[in-house]
Amino acid sequence: MLDHYAARIFEEYGLADAVRWFVEMVHDAGDDSTAGPFRRRLAKARLDRLFSSPPAAAAFADLMAGTALAEQAS
């Protein structure tokens, strides 16, 4: 029972962390006034990689779908 609970919590927090990372990345990619020039450039580089690298896109899709987390928990 504890193993099942730990896996479920890991999935929920892992997905929440991935969603938080994505939301911050999208918001930080805007103008410099909200995040500053460094965070804006970092977010833009992350978005560029996400949309230009098929392996990065596949890994992100696995994170959002929860499939990567389910494999790690088992």
N, C-alpha and C positions, 0 to 999 in steps of 0.2 A: 504494500500500500504506500509506503514512504517513497519507494522508487518511482511509482506512478505520479505521486504528488510532485516530486522533485523534477521529473521530466516535464510535467505540465507547467510548473512555474518557470522553468528554463525557457520553454517555448514562448510563454506570454511575455516575459521580460526581454528575451532575445528579439522578438518581433517588435515590441515597443521601442527598443533601442534602435533597431533598423529604421523604423518609421520616424523617430526623432531625428536621426542622422539625415534622412532624406529631406525632411521638412526644413531643418536648419540649412542644409545645402541649397535648397531652392530659394529660401528667403535671403540667405547671405549672398547669393549670386546677383542680387539687385544692385542698387546704387551704394556708393561708399559711405553715405551718411548713416546707414543703419548698422553696418558691420565693420566698416573700415576697409581700407584698400587691401590689406593682406588677406583678410577672411573672404573678401569678394573674389580675389584672384584664386585663392585656394578652392572655393566653391565652384568657380567656373572651370578650373582644371579637373575637378572631380566629375562635374557634369559632362565635360568633353570626353573624358575617359569612359564614362558610363554609356554614352551614345556612340562612341567610335570603336569600342572594343567588344566584340561578341562574347569573349569569356567573362568580362566584367559585367555585361548586361545579363548574361545567364546566371552568374552568381547572385546578382541583385534580385533577379526574378525568383530564384530559389529562396532567398531570404524573405522576400515579401509573401511568397506562397507558404512559407513555413516548412518546406521540404528539407532544406539544409539543416534546420534546427532539429527536426524529427530524427534525421539520420545521426546527428551528433549525440542526441540524448539516449539513443538505444545502443 
